[in-house]
Amino acid sequence: MKKITLLFLVPFLFACGVTQPVVPAPVDVVEETPTNEVIDQTIFTGIVRMYKSPCNVLIELMDSGAKLYPVNLDEMFMVDGAVIEFKFGPTRAMQPEECGADSKPVAVRDVVRLKH
């Protein structure tokens, strides 16, 4: 019985002493996603893109090209090519599957249309 107990304990004892070095990811691989606190205070500029699909509106950020699916964008801003300034935060709302994995659902606020 002692041999069976030792047989199971020995691998755990050896595993406790084994450590692997932590290698940080290269800087160009690390995604630079701002934290929620930063997003809440930052004003973003984007271009409204309208589509004829279940994913009828996306906002393309001008600085990074990232695509956002605004779940609460007012209809008066839903004009294809409109340039807007806005703040956004996370939302639990789902986006249609047709939007693709490259867009992120967000709740927008403080939206202002720019004259361009």
FIKOL-583998 format. One record per residue: residue in one letter; y, z, x of N, C-alpha, C, O, CB in turn. Coordinates in nm, 3 decimals, m for minus. Each point is the difference from the previous one (the first is absolute). Glycine has a CB too. Example, Ala and Ser with C-alpha at 12.3 -4.5 7.8 and 13.67 -1.06 7.14 Angstrom:
2
   aa       n_v       n_w       n_u      ca_v      ca_w      ca_u       c_v       c_w       c_u       o_v       o_w       o_u      cb_v      cb_w      cb_u
    a    m0.569     0.780     1.319     0.119     0.000    m0.089     0.120     0.000     0.090    m0.002     0.066     0.104    m0.115     0.059    m0.293
    s     0.222    m0.197     0.154     0.119     0.006     0.082     0.109     0.073    m0.077     0.111     0.017     0.051    m0.174    m0.232     0.067
end
This chain:
116
   aa       n_v       n_w       n_u      ca_v      ca_w      ca_u       c_v       c_w       c_u       o_v       o_w       o_u      cb_v      cb_w      cb_u
    m    m0.119     0.000     0.082     0.119     0.000    m0.082     0.125     0.000     0.087     0.098    m0.068    m0.033    m0.223     0.188    m0.148
    k     0.123    m0.043     0.292     0.115     0.004     0.091     0.024    m0.135     0.065     0.114    m0.039     0.023    m0.159     0.281     0.019
    k    m0.063    m0.314    m0.014     0.015    m0.132     0.063     0.069    m0.097    m0.095     0.081    m0.083     0.042    m0.287     0.125     0.095
    i     0.174    m0.033    m0.266     0.061    m0.090    m0.098     0.149     0.032    m0.014     0.083    m0.090    m0.008    m0.304     0.070    m0.115
    t     0.254     0.149     0.121     0.140     0.041    m0.009     0.077    m0.048     0.122     0.111    m0.052    m0.013    m0.177     0.253    m0.123
    l     0.009    m0.184     0.255     0.064    m0.046     0.121     0.015    m0.152     0.001     0.099    m0.053     0.050    m0.193     0.251     0.071
    l    m0.003    m0.266    m0.174     0.002    m0.145    m0.004     0.122    m0.050    m0.081     0.060    m0.102     0.035    m0.312     0.098    m0.015
    f     0.287     0.076    m0.125     0.115    m0.040    m0.082     0.132     0.049     0.058     0.103    m0.064    m0.020    m0.251     0.066    m0.179
    l     0.149     0.111     0.269     0.123     0.055     0.052     0.047    m0.064     0.130     0.120    m0.008     0.025    m0.183     0.219    m0.135
    v    m0.028    m0.255     0.192     0.033    m0.054     0.132     0.095    m0.121    m0.012     0.100    m0.005     0.072    m0.323     0.085     0.014
    p     0.197    m0.178    m0.174     0.094    m0.113    m0.008     0.141     0.043    m0.042     0.098    m0.056     0.049    m0.291    m0.091    m0.106
    f     0.204     0.246    m0.030     0.132     0.047    m0.042     0.073     0.069     0.114     0.121    m0.015     0.015    m0.207     0.040    m0.248
    l     0.013     0.050     0.314     0.063     0.067     0.113     0.052    m0.099     0.103     0.108     0.019     0.056    m0.258     0.176    m0.093
    f     0.074    m0.301     0.061     0.046    m0.102     0.094     0.117    m0.079    m0.058     0.090    m0.040     0.074    m0.323     0.024     0.019
    a     0.232    m0.007    m0.221     0.108    m0.076    m0.063     0.132     0.076     0.003     0.106    m0.062     0.005    m0.275    m0.048    m0.152
    c     0.165     0.241     0.145     0.122     0.080     0.001     0.076    m0.015     0.131     0.122     0.009     0.002    m0.231     0.152    m0.157
    g     0.040    m0.184     0.263     0.064    m0.011     0.130     0.046    m0.141     0.033     0.069    m0.019     0.099    m0.207     0.208    m0.026
    v     0.101    m0.287    m0.153     0.034    m0.138     0.029     0.131    m0.035    m0.070     0.012     0.014    m0.122    m0.256    m0.075     0.148
    t     0.340     0.017     0.050     0.127    m0.045    m0.058     0.029    m0.141     0.048    m0.036    m0.038     0.111     0.123     0.275    m0.122
    q    m0.022    m0.312    m0.074     0.041    m0.135     0.037     0.151    m0.002     0.008     0.067     0.059    m0.085    m0.272    m0.163    m0.025
    p     0.259     0.037     0.210     0.146    m0.005     0.011     0.060    m0.078    m0.117    m0.059    m0.098    m0.048     0.042     0.112     0.299
    v     0.133     0.030    m0.297     0.071    m0.068    m0.107     0.092    m0.103     0.063     0.088     0.035     0.079    m0.101     0.168    m0.231
    v    m0.008    m0.329     0.117     0.081    m0.108     0.054     0.098    m0.044    m0.108    m0.043    m0.045    m0.107    m0.145    m0.030     0.264
    p     0.317     0.086    m0.132     0.097    m0.041    m0.102    m0.003    m0.152    m0.020    m0.029    m0.075     0.093     0.175     0.272    m0.034
    a    m0.116    m0.239    m0.180     0.004    m0.143    m0.031     0.119    m0.063     0.070     0.102     0.066     0.020    m0.214    m0.028    m0.244
    p     0.099    m0.165     0.263     0.115    m0.068     0.062     0.119     0.000    m0.096    m0.017    m0.001    m0.122    m0.140    m0.144     0.258
    v     0.276     0.144    m0.080     0.122     0.010    m0.080     0.011    m0.115    m0.099     0.045     0.020    m0.113     0.067     0.098     0.302
    d    m0.153    m0.239    m0.149     0.014    m0.114    m0.090    m0.101     0.001    m0.113     0.014    m0.077    m0.095     0.074    m0.051     0.286
    v    m0.190     0.213    m0.183    m0.101     0.009    m0.106     0.038     0.106    m0.102    m0.038    m0.011    m0.117    m0.136    m0.065     0.279
    v     0.246     0.177    m0.120     0.036     0.110    m0.090     0.098    m0.053    m0.104     0.104    m0.057     0.033    m0.140     0.230     0.150
    e     0.001    m0.153    m0.310     0.086    m0.045    m0.109     0.119     0.093    m0.011    m0.016     0.122    m0.003    m0.180    m0.221    m0.120
    e     0.314     0.042     0.116     0.122     0.080    m0.007     0.040     0.020    m0.145     0.098    m0.058    m0.047    m0.024    m0.029     0.271
    t    m0.149     0.168    m0.295     0.030     0.028    m0.140     0.083     0.127    m0.005    m0.044     0.105     0.048    m0.169    m0.218    m0.127
    p     0.332     0.105     0.020     0.082     0.120    m0.008    m0.062     0.104    m0.094    m0.072    m0.035    m0.093     0.276    m0.104     0.140
    t    m0.175     0.263    m0.021    m0.050     0.107    m0.085     0.075    m0.001    m0.132     0.104    m0.064    m0.012    m0.166     0.202     0.212
    n     0.009    m0.068    m0.300     0.063     0.004    m0.132     0.141     0.056     0.006     0.087    m0.046    m0.074    m0.313     0.073    m0.027
    e     0.252     0.072     0.188     0.133     0.057     0.011     0.099    m0.105     0.050     0.113    m0.006    m0.049    m0.213     0.233     0.092
    v     0.059    m0.308     0.053     0.087    m0.104     0.053     0.024    m0.106    m0.106     0.113    m0.046    m0.016    m0.198     0.089     0.249
    i    m0.019    m0.084    m0.304     0.013    m0.102    m0.104     0.096     0.047    m0.108     0.081    m0.079    m0.047    m0.313    m0.002     0.095
    d     0.224     0.206    m0.088     0.086     0.051    m0.107     0.148    m0.009     0.036     0.082    m0.007    m0.091    m0.267     0.159     0.024
    q     0.221    m0.151     0.193     0.139     0.000     0.042     0.047    m0.138     0.049     0.120    m0.020     0.019    m0.147     0.260     0.040
    t    m0.065    m0.333    m0.039     0.034    m0.129     0.057     0.030    m0.102    m0.109    m0.069    m0.006    m0.102    m0.075     0.059     0.300
    i     0.247    m0.133    m0.174     0.032    m0.110    m0.091    m0.059    m0.127     0.062     0.031    m0.035     0.114     0.183     0.149    m0.199
    f    m0.298    m0.182     0.007    m0.064    m0.123     0.045     0.066    m0.120    m0.065     0.055     0.010    m0.109    m0.272     0.114     0.143
    t     0.210    m0.237     0.033     0.048    m0.126    m0.055    m0.119    m0.093    m0.015    m0.081    m0.014     0.093     0.312     0.043     0.012
    g    m0.242    m0.091    m0.222    m0.113    m0.088    m0.023     0.035    m0.117    m0.090     0.106    m0.003    m0.063    m0.255     0.197     0.093
    i     0.059    m0.290    m0.034     0.016    m0.119    m0.083    m0.104     0.007    m0.110    m0.119     0.019     0.027     0.208    m0.157     0.167
    v    m0.046     0.122    m0.318    m0.090     0.002    m0.115    m0.072    m0.134    m0.006     0.064    m0.106     0.007     0.084     0.269    m0.134
    r    m0.279    m0.159     0.115    m0.083    m0.121    m0.012    m0.073     0.007    m0.133    m0.073     0.095    m0.026     0.046    m0.115     0.278
    m     0.046    m0.081    m0.334    m0.065    m0.006    m0.131    m0.117    m0.097     0.005     0.008    m0.105     0.064     0.211     0.160    m0.180
    y    m0.329    m0.020     0.049    m0.121    m0.081    m0.003    m0.050    m0.012    m0.143     0.032     0.083    m0.085    m0.092    m0.011     0.319
    k    m0.019    m0.176    m0.260    m0.061    m0.018    m0.132    m0.144     0.048     0.009    m0.094    m0.079    m0.003     0.245    m0.119    m0.053
    s    m0.167     0.327     0.067    m0.132     0.062     0.008     0.013     0.143    m0.047     0.112     0.046    m0.027    m0.184    m0.196     0.220
    p    m0.038     0.222    m0.204     0.011     0.143    m0.037     0.088     0.078     0.097     0.060     0.101    m0.038    m0.286    m0.115    m0.063
    c     0.234    m0.032     0.223     0.089     0.063     0.099     0.129    m0.080    m0.004     0.029    m0.077     0.092    m0.222     0.159     0.058
    n     0.271    m0.063    m0.256     0.113    m0.089    m0.025     0.122     0.024     0.088     0.085    m0.088     0.011    m0.167     0.077    m0.240
    v     0.094     0.128     0.291     0.117     0.027     0.083    m0.041     0.077     0.125    m0.077     0.096    m0.006     0.224    m0.095    m0.199
    l    m0.094    m0.043     0.317    m0.015     0.070     0.128     0.137     0.005     0.066     0.085    m0.086    m0.024    m0.328     0.011     0.051
    i     0.264     0.175     0.055     0.121     0.007     0.080    m0.042    m0.016     0.145    m0.085     0.075     0.049     0.206     0.077    m0.218
    e    m0.062    m0.249     0.236    m0.029    m0.023     0.141     0.111     0.064     0.083     0.116    m0.040    m0.011    m0.241    m0.177    m0.040
    l     0.090     0.315     0.132     0.100     0.069     0.083     0.055    m0.097     0.104    m0.075    m0.069     0.067    m0.040     0.291    m0.103
    m     0.246    m0.225     0.048     0.064    m0.096     0.091    m0.024     0.034     0.147    m0.010    m0.090     0.084     0.183     0.050    m0.258
    d    m0.181     0.169     0.207    m0.014     0.037     0.141    m0.142    m0.017     0.053    m0.019    m0.034     0.117     0.205     0.192    m0.150
    s    m0.287    m0.134    m0.051    m0.137    m0.004     0.050    m0.087    m0.106    m0.067    m0.106    m0.034     0.052     0.129     0.273    m0.003
    g     0.020    m0.290    m0.162    m0.082    m0.097    m0.073    m0.110     0.063    m0.084    m0.078    m0.070    m0.064     0.126    m0.089     0.245
    a    m0.054     0.293    m0.181    m0.101     0.069    m0.080     0.025    m0.026    m0.148     0.115    m0.019    m0.042    m0.139     0.198     0.219
    k    m0.084    m0.181    m0.256     0.011    m0.027    m0.143    m0.027     0.126    m0.081    m0.097     0.071     0.024     0.028    m0.309     0.016
    l     0.157     0.264    m0.136    m0.012     0.116    m0.086    m0.016    m0.046    m0.144     0.064    m0.096    m0.043     0.074     0.235     0.201
    y    m0.223    m0.069    m0.232    m0.017    m0.027    m0.143     0.075     0.110    m0.075    m0.050     0.112    m0.012    m0.178    m0.226     0.046
    p     0.349     0.082    m0.086     0.079     0.103    m0.069    m0.051     0.021    m0.142     0.005    m0.092    m0.082     0.195     0.031     0.221
    v    m0.247     0.179    m0.169    m0.058     0.027    m0.132     0.106     0.026    m0.106    m0.031    m0.005    m0.119    m0.170     0.097     0.232
    n     0.325    m0.065    m0.072     0.103     0.037    m0.096     0.131    m0.076     0.020     0.107     0.050    m0.037    m0.212     0.173     0.025
    l     0.100    m0.342     0.068     0.122    m0.078     0.022     0.056    m0.047    m0.133    m0.072    m0.059    m0.081    m0.012    m0.014     0.308
    d     0.214     0.099    m0.250     0.066    m0.040    m0.124     0.003    m0.153    m0.010     0.011    m0.069     0.101     0.130     0.281    m0.097
    e    m0.152    m0.263    m0.126    m0.006    m0.145    m0.022     0.125    m0.072     0.048    m0.007    m0.117     0.036    m0.138     0.161    m0.231
    m     0.259     0.024     0.196     0.123    m0.067     0.044    m0.004    m0.037     0.149     0.080    m0.082     0.045     0.045     0.208    m0.222
    f    m0.216    m0.065     0.254    m0.015    m0.033     0.142    m0.113    m0.098     0.024    m0.021    m0.043     0.113     0.111     0.268    m0.057
    m    m0.164    m0.261    m0.159    m0.114    m0.091     0.014     0.046    m0.145    m0.004    m0.024    m0.072    m0.096    m0.126     0.243    m0.011
    v     0.218    m0.211     0.215     0.048    m0.136     0.017    m0.052    m0.049     0.134     0.025     0.061     0.104     0.184    m0.020    m0.246
    d    m0.282    m0.153     0.140    m0.059    m0.050     0.123     0.108    m0.030     0.104     0.096    m0.072    m0.028    m0.286    m0.025    m0.104
    g     0.175     0.153     0.250     0.094    m0.020     0.109     0.115     0.099     0.003     0.083    m0.005     0.091    m0.143    m0.230    m0.102
    a     0.067     0.326    m0.086     0.107     0.099    m0.002    m0.015     0.095     0.119    m0.110     0.045     0.032     0.124    m0.060    m0.285
    v     0.098     0.043     0.317     0.001     0.094     0.112     0.046     0.135    m0.054     0.106     0.011    m0.061    m0.058    m0.197     0.233
    i    m0.129     0.288    m0.148     0.030     0.133    m0.051    m0.007     0.105     0.110    m0.072    m0.016     0.099    m0.017    m0.053    m0.323
    e     0.164     0.176     0.204    m0.014     0.120     0.082    m0.059     0.107    m0.090     0.033     0.008    m0.118     0.164    m0.068     0.269
    f    m0.286     0.141    m0.095    m0.069     0.098    m0.082    m0.064     0.107     0.087    m0.012    m0.015     0.122    m0.029    m0.159    m0.297
    k     0.002     0.280     0.111    m0.084     0.104     0.061    m0.132    m0.004    m0.073    m0.007    m0.045    m0.115     0.207     0.193     0.181
    f    m0.304    m0.103    m0.002    m0.129     0.005    m0.069    m0.082     0.117     0.048     0.024     0.057     0.107    m0.018    m0.304    m0.135
    g    m0.103     0.281    m0.052    m0.091     0.109     0.033    m0.140    m0.034    m0.046    m0.021    m0.102    m0.066     0.207     0.267     0.051
    p    m0.280    m0.081     0.048    m0.139    m0.025    m0.038    m0.021     0.013    m0.151     0.077     0.067    m0.068    m0.149     0.015     0.292
    t    m0.030    m0.147    m0.273    m0.037     0.009    m0.139    m0.152    m0.001    m0.011    m0.070    m0.052     0.087     0.284    m0.062    m0.158
    r    m0.264     0.172    m0.036    m0.145    m0.002    m0.024    m0.040    m0.119    m0.086    m0.119    m0.020    m0.027     0.115     0.268     0.045
    a     0.102    m0.327    m0.060    m0.029    m0.116    m0.084    m0.084    m0.101     0.078     0.011    m0.013     0.122     0.204     0.049    m0.250
    m    m0.297    m0.106     0.055    m0.085    m0.103     0.060     0.072    m0.134    m0.009     0.082    m0.023    m0.089    m0.294     0.151     0.027
    q     0.182    m0.214     0.154     0.053    m0.135    m0.007    m0.113    m0.095    m0.038    m0.116     0.030     0.028     0.295     0.023     0.145
    p    m0.147    m0.166    m0.235    m0.106    m0.095    m0.034    m0.073    m0.048     0.125     0.060    m0.014     0.107     0.072    m0.058    m0.308
    e    m0.260     0.046     0.188    m0.080    m0.045     0.115     0.052    m0.130     0.057    m0.018    m0.026     0.119    m0.179     0.140    m0.216
    e     0.261    m0.197     0.014     0.050    m0.128     0.046     0.115     0.014     0.099     0.035    m0.097     0.068    m0.106     0.001    m0.285
    c     0.130     0.214     0.226     0.109     0.020     0.094    m0.050    m0.002     0.144     0.076    m0.029     0.092     0.045     0.165    m0.264
    g    m0.247    m0.107     0.191    m0.056    m0.002     0.134     0.019     0.132     0.073     0.075     0.088    m0.044    m0.034    m0.331     0.052
    a    m0.109     0.253     0.101     0.003     0.125     0.077     0.123     0.009     0.090     0.027     0.106     0.057    m0.275    m0.104    m0.062
    d     0.325    m0.111     0.018     0.114     0.004     0.090     0.127     0.052    m0.066     0.105     0.004     0.064    m0.207    m0.194     0.057
    s     0.096     0.230    m0.249     0.116     0.061    m0.064    m0.031     0.144    m0.038    m0.116     0.039    m0.013     0.189    m0.265    m0.075
    k     0.033     0.304     0.070    m0.016     0.143    m0.026     0.076     0.036    m0.127     0.117    m0.036    m0.013    m0.142     0.085     0.260
    p    m0.038     0.021    m0.344     0.073     0.040    m0.120     0.097     0.114     0.032    m0.035     0.097     0.068    m0.161    m0.167    m0.210
    v     0.319     0.057     0.092     0.103     0.101     0.024     0.084     0.020    m0.125     0.002    m0.084    m0.090     0.004     0.022     0.334
    a     0.062     0.175    m0.250     0.099     0.028    m0.104     0.137    m0.018     0.063     0.033     0.070     0.096    m0.189     0.093    m0.221
    v     0.236    m0.255     0.072     0.132    m0.027     0.056     0.106     0.081    m0.074    m0.018     0.037    m0.116    m0.055    m0.269     0.184
    r     0.185     0.257     0.001     0.112     0.070    m0.062     0.127    m0.039     0.073    m0.004    m0.056     0.109    m0.144     0.250    m0.180
    d     0.261    m0.164     0.010     0.131    m0.031     0.058     0.011    m0.148     0.038     0.047    m0.034     0.109    m0.032     0.270    m0.023
    v    m0.058    m0.323    m0.177    m0.002    m0.144     0.028     0.140    m0.058    m0.023     0.064     0.027    m0.101    m0.309    m0.042     0.034
    v     0.290    m0.064     0.164     0.129    m0.068    m0.007    m0.021    m0.145     0.041    m0.060    m0.028     0.104     0.188     0.242    m0.055
    r    m0.079    m0.307    m0.132    m0.010    m0.141     0.036     0.117    m0.038     0.090     0.115     0.031    m0.031    m0.235    m0.083    m0.186
    l     0.089    m0.015     0.328     0.102    m0.043     0.094     0.047    m0.139    m0.035    m0.077    m0.080    m0.053    m0.022     0.223     0.231
    k     0.222    m0.172    m0.150     0.055    m0.133    m0.027    m0.016    m0.086     0.124     0.076     0.012     0.095     0.091     0.081    m0.262
    h    m0.268    m0.178     0.164    m0.026    m0.094     0.109    m0.012    m0.137    m0.055    m0.022    m0.095     0.076    m0.091     0.269     0.057
end
